[in-house]
Amino acid sequence: MKDILIDGHRLLTTDEIADAVIAYARALTETDDSDVVEFPTVYDGELSHCSLLLTGGTPVAVLEAAALTPALPGADIALAEIERRVAARR
């Protein structure tokens, strides 16, 4: 699991989704664009669904998290969609 750090918040999600989100944020920065991505998270200890606005001016960081959580429902679908968007920008 990894934390996505954005605007003072920690969003815990799968390694693959966190890596895809940071790759997409980078791609959006290179094209001076923005988009909303959606993915499952654990927020304040609860399973949740995140809609995250990524812009070229928003700093985003990804950190390893020492957390064990159950599988996140919808993670595979969210990952495939974010990866598709990254690939479309290349």
PyMOL commands that set and color helices and strands:
alter all, ss='L'
color gray80, all
select helices_A, chain A and resi 15-30+75-88
alter helices_A, ss='H'
color red, helices_A
select strands_A, chain A and resi 2-6+9-13+34-43+46-55+61-64
alter strands_A, ss='S'
color yellow, strands_A
deselect
rebuild
show_as cartoon
